[in-house]
């Protein structure tokens, strides 16, 4: 197990690289979720307006041939 953790003598380069990668991935997930929530919040008025338009009854047109 110790041999694996030493990474053949390159552990001082490998483990920090893994750490930086994990931190960046976590930061990207957090940024993506925050942006998604902001976009959803910004679009909500438009979605509500669209739903309100759909609720109106359709006009009845007489079909005379």
C-alpha positions as CSV (number, residue, x, y, z in Angstrom):
1,X,0.0,0.0,0.0
2,X,2.8,2.4,0.8
3,X,4.3,1.8,-2.6
4,X,1.0,2.8,-4.2
5,X,0.8,6.0,-2.1
6,X,4.4,6.8,-3.0
7,X,3.5,6.6,-6.7
8,X,7.0,5.4,-7.7
9,X,8.6,8.5,-6.2
10,X,6.3,10.9,-8.0
11,X,3.7,11.3,-5.2
12,X,4.7,14.9,-4.5
13,X,3.5,15.7,-8.0
14,X,0.7,13.3,-8.4
15,X,-1.3,13.8,-5.2
16,X,-1.4,17.6,-5.5
17,X,-2.5,17.2,-9.1
18,X,-5.4,15.0,-8.0
19,X,-6.3,17.5,-5.3
20,X,-6.3,20.4,-7.7
21,X,-8.4,18.4,-10.1
22,X,-11.0,17.5,-7.5
23,X,-11.1,21.2,-6.3
24,X,-11.7,22.4,-9.8
25,X,-14.4,19.8,-10.5
26,X,-16.2,20.7,-7.2
27,X,-15.9,24.5,-8.1
28,X,-17.4,23.8,-11.6
29,X,-20.3,21.8,-10.1
30,X,-21.0,24.6,-7.6
31,X,-20.8,27.3,-10.3
32,X,-23.0,25.3,-12.7
33,X,-25.7,24.8,-10.0
34,X,-25.7,28.4,-9.0
35,X,-25.9,29.6,-12.6
36,X,-28.8,27.1,-13.3
37,X,-30.7,28.5,-10.3
38,X,-30.1,32.0,-11.4
39,X,-31.3,31.3,-15.0
40,X,-34.3,29.4,-13.7
41,X,-35.2,32.4,-11.5
42,X,-34.8,34.8,-14.4
43,X,-36.9,32.7,-16.7
44,X,-39.8,32.1,-14.2
45,X,-41.7,35.3,-15.1
46,X,-41.6,34.3,-18.8
47,X,-42.8,30.8,-18.0
48,X,-45.6,32.1,-15.8
49,X,-46.7,34.5,-18.6
50,X,-46.7,31.6,-21.1
51,X,-48.8,29.5,-18.8
52,X,-51.3,32.4,-18.3
53,X,-51.7,32.7,-22.1
54,X,-52.4,29.0,-22.4
55,X,-55.1,29.1,-19.7
56,X,-57.3,31.5,-21.8
57,X,-60.1,29.7,-23.5
58,X,-59.8,29.3,-27.2
59,X,-62.1,31.3,-29.4
60,X,-64.9,29.3,-30.9
61,X,-65.1,29.9,-34.6
62,X,-68.1,28.8,-36.6
63,X,-67.2,26.6,-39.5
64,X,-69.5,27.5,-42.2
65,X,-69.0,25.8,-45.5
